[in-house]
Amino acid sequence: MVGSRLLVAGAVAMFAAGLLVAKGLSGGTPSRGSSQSGFGQPQVGAVQGKLEILKDVRVVDFGREVYRGEMDINPTIDRIRKGERLNHRNDGGFFGNRERLLPRQNDREYYREFVHTLHSPKFPGPQRVVIGKDGSVWYTGDHYDSFTRVSK
């Protein structure tokens, strides 16, 4: 009787671990989705081609400048196009524009936000890429205090 309970408990634990991996909740690496998954759509589908490399970007984390220089967000756009979601609750989530720093839209699902990382930190850091349904791309290196328009 005890042996069968342990077998069932082990099967339940393996099933739960499988769900965590499938949902991308078990680690810091991107989880791969299919291009049919809809991850980042329709926003990323409206972004055309490669984006320009931003010059003289500041990354500010908890009030301290941690990086200054060029920033290429194309790897993040490529990751989104491949359907790879990072292990962060807001990666691919709708961005509400509560700061009202981006053009206002009536559609609450107009913008999506994505985590952009420097050198794969163990935490998401202050960088985000926000994409509008029209293909406009915005970058923030200071966790929504300011935005730079990357493309339209």
PyRosetta script that sets phi, psi and omega in degrees:
from pyrosetta import init, pose_from_sequence

init()
pose = pose_from_sequence("MVGSRLLVAGAVAMFAAGLLVAKGLSGGTPSRGSSQSGFGQPQVGAVQGKLEILKDVRVVDFGREVYRGEMDINPTIDRIRKGERLNHRNDGGFFGNRERLLPRQNDREYYREFVHTLHSPKFPGPQRVVIGKDGSVWYTGDHYDSFTRVSK")
pose.set_psi(1, -46.9)
pose.set_omega(1, -179.9)
pose.set_phi(2, -63.9)
pose.set_psi(2, -40.4)
pose.set_omega(2, 179.9)
pose.set_phi(3, -62.2)
pose.set_psi(3, -40.1)
pose.set_omega(3, 179.7)
pose.set_phi(4, -69.7)
pose.set_psi(4, -34.0)
pose.set_omega(4, 176.6)
pose.set_phi(5, -65.3)
pose.set_psi(5, -41.7)
pose.set_omega(5, 178.2)
pose.set_phi(6, -64.5)
pose.set_psi(6, -39.1)
pose.set_omega(6, 178.3)
pose.set_phi(7, -63.3)
pose.set_psi(7, -43.8)
pose.set_omega(7, 178.6)
pose.set_phi(8, -65.8)
pose.set_psi(8, -44.3)
pose.set_omega(8, 179.5)
pose.set_phi(9, -61.9)
pose.set_psi(9, -40.3)
pose.set_omega(9, 177.9)
pose.set_phi(10, -64.5)
pose.set_psi(10, -40.9)
pose.set_omega(10, 178.7)
pose.set_phi(11, -64.9)
pose.set_psi(11, -40.3)
pose.set_omega(11, 177.9)
pose.set_phi(12, -63.8)
pose.set_psi(12, -43.5)
pose.set_omega(12, 179.6)
pose.set_phi(13, -63.2)
pose.set_psi(13, -41.6)
pose.set_omega(13, 179.0)
pose.set_phi(14, -65.4)
pose.set_psi(14, -39.2)
pose.set_omega(14, 178.2)
pose.set_phi(15, -63.7)
pose.set_psi(15, -44.5)
pose.set_omega(15, 179.7)
pose.set_phi(16, -63.8)
pose.set_psi(16, -41.8)
pose.set_omega(16, 178.0)
pose.set_phi(17, -62.9)
pose.set_psi(17, -38.9)
pose.set_omega(17, 176.8)
pose.set_phi(18, -62.3)
pose.set_psi(18, -38.5)
pose.set_omega(18, 176.9)
pose.set_phi(19, -65.0)
pose.set_psi(19, -41.6)
pose.set_omega(19, 179.2)
pose.set_phi(20, -62.2)
pose.set_psi(20, -43.3)
pose.set_omega(20, 178.6)
pose.set_phi(21, -64.9)
pose.set_psi(21, -43.7)
pose.set_omega(21, -178.9)
pose.set_phi(22, -63.2)
pose.set_psi(22, -33.4)
pose.set_omega(22, -179.3)
pose.set_phi(23, -89.5)
pose.set_psi(23, 0.9)
pose.set_omega(23, 178.9)
pose.set_phi(24, 71.3)
pose.set_psi(24, 30.2)
pose.set_omega(24, -175.9)
pose.set_phi(25, -105.9)
pose.set_psi(25, 3.6)
pose.set_omega(25, -171.9)
pose.set_phi(26, -99.5)
pose.set_psi(26, -11.6)
pose.set_omega(26, -177.0)
pose.set_phi(27, -156.1)
pose.set_psi(27, -178.6)
pose.set_omega(27, -177.1)
pose.set_phi(28, -91.1)
pose.set_psi(28, -2.1)
pose.set_omega(28, -178.2)
pose.set_phi(29, -89.2)
pose.set_psi(29, 156.5)
pose.set_omega(29, 179.8)
pose.set_phi(30, -63.3)
pose.set_psi(30, 143.0)
pose.set_omega(30, 171.3)
pose.set_phi(31, -98.4)
pose.set_psi(31, 137.9)
pose.set_omega(31, -174.6)
pose.set_phi(32, -90.0)
pose.set_psi(32, 127.5)
pose.set_omega(32, 173.8)
pose.set_phi(33, -107.2)
pose.set_psi(33, 169.5)
pose.set_omega(33, 175.7)
pose.set_phi(34, -87.0)
pose.set_psi(34, 159.3)
pose.set_omega(34, 179.6)
pose.set_phi(35, -65.1)
pose.set_psi(35, -18.1)
pose.set_omega(35, 177.0)
pose.set_phi(36, -85.3)
pose.set_psi(36, -3.5)
pose.set_omega(36, -174.8)
pose.set_phi(37, -68.6)
pose.set_psi(37, -22.6)
pose.set_omega(37, -179.0)
pose.set_phi(38, 85.8)
pose.set_psi(38, 3.0)
pose.set_omega(38, -179.4)
pose.set_phi(39, -58.6)
pose.set_psi(39, 123.3)
pose.set_omega(39, 177.6)
pose.set_phi(40, 77.9)
pose.set_psi(40, 4.3)
pose.set_omega(40, -176.5)
pose.set_phi(41, -96.3)
pose.set_psi(41, 150.3)
pose.set_omega(41, 3.4)
pose.set_phi(42, -86.2)
pose.set_psi(42, -0.4)
pose.set_omega(42, -172.5)
pose.set_phi(43, -58.7)
pose.set_psi(43, -55.1)
pose.set_omega(43, -175.1)
pose.set_phi(44, -67.5)
pose.set_psi(44, -26.2)
pose.set_omega(44, 177.2)
pose.set_phi(45, -66.8)
pose.set_psi(45, -21.5)
pose.set_omega(45, 179.4)
pose.set_phi(46, -87.7)
pose.set_psi(46, -8.4)
pose.set_omega(46, 179.0)
pose.set_phi(47, -81.6)
pose.set_psi(47, 122.8)
pose.set_omega(47, -176.0)
pose.set_phi(48, -100.2)
pose.set_psi(48, 127.0)
pose.set_omega(48, 172.2)
pose.set_phi(49, 64.4)
pose.set_psi(49, -164.0)
pose.set_omega(49, 178.7)
pose.set_phi(50, -82.1)
pose.set_psi(50, 149.1)
pose.set_omega(50, 179.2)
pose.set_phi(51, -98.5)
pose.set_psi(51, 155.2)
pose.set_omega(51, 178.7)
pose.set_phi(52, -67.9)
pose.set_psi(52, 151.8)
pose.set_omega(52, 175.0)
pose.set_phi(53, -81.4)
pose.set_psi(53, 129.4)
pose.set_omega(53, -179.1)
pose.set_phi(54, -76.0)
pose.set_psi(54, 140.5)
pose.set_omega(54, -179.8)
pose.set_phi(55, -102.2)
pose.set_psi(55, 145.9)
pose.set_omega(55, 173.3)
pose.set_phi(56, 50.3)
pose.set_psi(56, 52.5)
pose.set_omega(56, 177.7)
pose.set_phi(57, -86.1)
pose.set_psi(57, 143.8)
pose.set_omega(57, 173.3)
pose.set_phi(58, -110.9)
pose.set_psi(58, 132.0)
pose.set_omega(58, 171.7)
pose.set_phi(59, -109.3)
pose.set_psi(59, 119.0)
pose.set_omega(59, -175.9)
pose.set_phi(60, -118.4)
pose.set_psi(60, 121.4)
pose.set_omega(60, -179.0)
pose.set_phi(61, -120.5)
pose.set_psi(61, 117.6)
pose.set_omega(61, -178.4)
pose.set_phi(62, 53.1)
pose.set_psi(62, 44.5)
pose.set_omega(62, 175.5)
pose.set_phi(63, 80.2)
pose.set_psi(63, 0.0)
pose.set_omega(63, -177.5)
pose.set_phi(64, -115.2)
pose.set_psi(64, 129.5)
pose.set_omega(64, 177.4)
pose.set_phi(65, -71.4)
pose.set_psi(65, 120.4)
pose.set_omega(65, -178.2)
pose.set_phi(66, -107.9)
pose.set_psi(66, -11.3)
pose.set_omega(66, 178.4)
pose.set_phi(67, -159.9)
pose.set_psi(67, 145.1)
pose.set_omega(67, 172.0)
pose.set_phi(68, -145.3)
pose.set_psi(68, 129.6)
pose.set_omega(68, -179.8)
pose.set_phi(69, 154.4)
pose.set_psi(69, -156.9)
pose.set_omega(69, 179.9)
pose.set_phi(70, -76.6)
pose.set_psi(70, 152.3)
pose.set_omega(70, 179.0)
pose.set_phi(71, -138.1)
pose.set_psi(71, 123.6)
pose.set_omega(71, 176.5)
pose.set_phi(72, -106.8)
pose.set_psi(72, 113.5)
pose.set_omega(72, 179.3)
pose.set_phi(73, -95.6)
pose.set_psi(73, 2.0)
pose.set_omega(73, 178.6)
pose.set_phi(74, -57.1)
pose.set_psi(74, -38.3)
pose.set_omega(74, 176.1)
pose.set_phi(75, -59.0)
pose.set_psi(75, -35.9)
pose.set_omega(75, 178.0)
pose.set_phi(76, -69.3)
pose.set_psi(76, -43.0)
pose.set_omega(76, 177.9)
pose.set_phi(77, -61.7)
pose.set_psi(77, -42.6)
pose.set_omega(77, 178.3)
pose.set_phi(78, -62.4)
pose.set_psi(78, -40.5)
pose.set_omega(78, 178.2)
pose.set_phi(79, -61.1)
pose.set_psi(79, -43.3)
pose.set_omega(79, -179.7)
pose.set_phi(80, -65.3)
pose.set_psi(80, -43.4)
pose.set_omega(80, 178.9)
pose.set_phi(81, -59.7)
pose.set_psi(81, -32.8)
pose.set_omega(81, 178.2)
pose.set_phi(82, -78.9)
pose.set_psi(82, -8.8)
pose.set_omega(82, -179.6)
pose.set_phi(83, 83.3)
pose.set_psi(83, 21.1)
pose.set_omega(83, -179.3)
pose.set_phi(84, -91.8)
pose.set_psi(84, 116.7)
pose.set_omega(84, -178.4)
pose.set_phi(85, -100.7)
pose.set_psi(85, 134.1)
pose.set_omega(85, 174.8)
pose.set_phi(86, -79.5)
pose.set_psi(86, 159.8)
pose.set_omega(86, 179.1)
pose.set_phi(87, -79.7)
pose.set_psi(87, 71.4)
pose.set_omega(87, 177.4)
pose.set_phi(88, -148.8)
pose.set_psi(88, 134.1)
pose.set_omega(88, -172.8)
pose.set_phi(89, -60.4)
pose.set_psi(89, -27.6)
pose.set_omega(89, -178.0)
pose.set_phi(90, -94.1)
pose.set_psi(90, -5.2)
pose.set_omega(90, -178.6)
pose.set_phi(91, -67.3)
pose.set_psi(91, 105.8)
pose.set_omega(91, -177.3)
pose.set_phi(92, 95.5)
pose.set_psi(92, -1.2)
pose.set_omega(92, -179.6)
pose.set_phi(93, -77.8)
pose.set_psi(93, 164.4)
pose.set_omega(93, 178.2)
pose.set_phi(94, -73.8)
pose.set_psi(94, 137.9)
pose.set_omega(94, -180.0)
pose.set_phi(95, -102.3)
pose.set_psi(95, 120.6)
pose.set_omega(95, -173.6)
pose.set_phi(96, -82.0)
pose.set_psi(96, -9.1)
pose.set_omega(96, 179.7)
pose.set_phi(97, 55.3)
pose.set_psi(97, 38.4)
pose.set_omega(97, 179.9)
pose.set_phi(98, -62.8)
pose.set_psi(98, -26.2)
pose.set_omega(98, 178.7)
pose.set_phi(99, -72.7)
pose.set_psi(99, -17.6)
pose.set_omega(99, -178.3)
pose.set_phi(100, 57.1)
pose.set_psi(100, 36.5)
pose.set_omega(100, 177.5)
pose.set_phi(101, -94.9)
pose.set_psi(101, -17.9)
pose.set_omega(101, 176.4)
pose.set_phi(102, -99.3)
pose.set_psi(102, 162.2)
pose.set_omega(102, 177.5)
pose.set_phi(103, -55.3)
pose.set_psi(103, 133.7)
pose.set_omega(103, -178.0)
pose.set_phi(104, -70.9)
pose.set_psi(104, 143.1)
pose.set_omega(104, 179.8)
pose.set_phi(105, -134.5)
pose.set_psi(105, 147.7)
pose.set_omega(105, 176.6)
pose.set_phi(106, -79.3)
pose.set_psi(106, -24.7)
pose.set_omega(106, -178.5)
pose.set_phi(107, -80.8)
pose.set_psi(107, 114.4)
pose.set_omega(107, -178.8)
pose.set_phi(108, -67.6)
pose.set_psi(108, -14.6)
pose.set_omega(108, 178.4)
pose.set_phi(109, -106.4)
pose.set_psi(109, 21.3)
pose.set_omega(109, -176.7)
pose.set_phi(110, -68.9)
pose.set_psi(110, -41.6)
pose.set_omega(110, -177.5)
pose.set_phi(111, -107.7)
pose.set_psi(111, 143.5)
pose.set_omega(111, 170.2)
pose.set_phi(112, -121.7)
pose.set_psi(112, 146.1)
pose.set_omega(112, 177.8)
pose.set_phi(113, -113.4)
pose.set_psi(113, 149.6)
pose.set_omega(113, -179.4)
pose.set_phi(114, -138.5)
pose.set_psi(114, 146.0)
pose.set_omega(114, 178.5)
pose.set_phi(115, -78.3)
pose.set_psi(115, 132.5)
pose.set_omega(115, 173.3)
pose.set_phi(116, -117.2)
pose.set_psi(116, 128.9)
pose.set_omega(116, -174.3)
pose.set_phi(117, -115.2)
pose.set_psi(117, 154.5)
pose.set_omega(117, 171.2)
pose.set_phi(118, -105.5)
pose.set_psi(118, 119.3)
pose.set_omega(118, 174.3)
pose.set_phi(119, 53.9)
pose.set_psi(119, 37.1)
pose.set_omega(119, 175.2)
pose.set_phi(120, 46.4)
pose.set_psi(120, 62.4)
pose.set_omega(120, 178.0)
pose.set_phi(121, -67.6)
pose.set_psi(121, 163.8)
pose.set_omega(121, 179.5)
pose.set_phi(122, -76.8)
pose.set_psi(122, -9.2)
pose.set_omega(122, 177.2)
pose.set_phi(123, -127.1)
pose.set_psi(123, 160.6)
pose.set_omega(123, -174.0)
pose.set_phi(124, -69.6)
pose.set_psi(124, -25.9)
pose.set_omega(124, -180.0)
pose.set_phi(125, 72.8)
pose.set_psi(125, -174.2)
pose.set_omega(125, -172.4)
pose.set_phi(126, -89.7)
pose.set_psi(126, -3.5)
pose.set_omega(126, -173.4)
pose.set_phi(127, -86.8)
pose.set_psi(127, 135.8)
pose.set_omega(127, 175.4)
pose.set_phi(128, -140.0)
pose.set_psi(128, 152.2)
pose.set_omega(128, 170.8)
pose.set_phi(129, -116.3)
pose.set_psi(129, 128.3)
pose.set_omega(129, 179.3)
pose.set_phi(130, -116.6)
pose.set_psi(130, 131.7)
pose.set_omega(130, -177.3)
pose.set_phi(131, -122.8)
pose.set_psi(131, 133.2)
pose.set_omega(131, 176.8)
pose.set_phi(132, -93.2)
pose.set_psi(132, 161.6)
pose.set_omega(132, 179.3)
pose.set_phi(133, -62.2)
pose.set_psi(133, -20.9)
pose.set_omega(133, 178.3)
pose.set_phi(134, -85.2)
pose.set_psi(134, 1.8)
pose.set_omega(134, -179.4)
pose.set_phi(135, 90.3)
pose.set_psi(135, 1.4)
pose.set_omega(135, 176.7)
pose.set_phi(136, -67.9)
pose.set_psi(136, 140.4)
pose.set_omega(136, -177.4)
pose.set_phi(137, -123.7)
pose.set_psi(137, 132.8)
pose.set_omega(137, -178.1)
pose.set_phi(138, -126.3)
pose.set_psi(138, 143.3)
pose.set_omega(138, 179.5)
pose.set_phi(139, -122.0)
pose.set_psi(139, 138.0)
pose.set_omega(139, 171.0)
pose.set_phi(140, -128.8)
pose.set_psi(140, 130.4)
pose.set_omega(140, 177.3)
pose.set_phi(141, -106.7)
pose.set_psi(141, 7.0)
pose.set_omega(141, -177.0)
pose.set_phi(142, -134.4)
pose.set_psi(142, 35.9)
pose.set_omega(142, 176.2)
pose.set_phi(143, 51.5)
pose.set_psi(143, 56.8)
pose.set_omega(143, 170.8)
pose.set_phi(144, 79.6)
pose.set_psi(144, 6.6)
pose.set_omega(144, 177.0)
pose.set_phi(145, -74.2)
pose.set_psi(145, -28.8)
pose.set_omega(145, 177.5)
pose.set_phi(146, -151.0)
pose.set_psi(146, 158.1)
pose.set_omega(146, 179.6)
pose.set_phi(147, -132.6)
pose.set_psi(147, 147.4)
pose.set_omega(147, 172.1)
pose.set_phi(148, -118.5)
pose.set_psi(148, 129.1)
pose.set_omega(148, 177.6)
pose.set_phi(149, -77.1)
pose.set_psi(149, 128.4)
pose.set_omega(149, -177.7)
pose.set_phi(150, -98.1)
pose.set_psi(150, -43.4)
pose.set_omega(150, -179.3)
pose.set_phi(151, -157.8)
pose.set_psi(151, 165.6)
pose.set_omega(151, 172.8)
pose.set_phi(152, -137.1)
pose.dump_pdb("model.pdb")
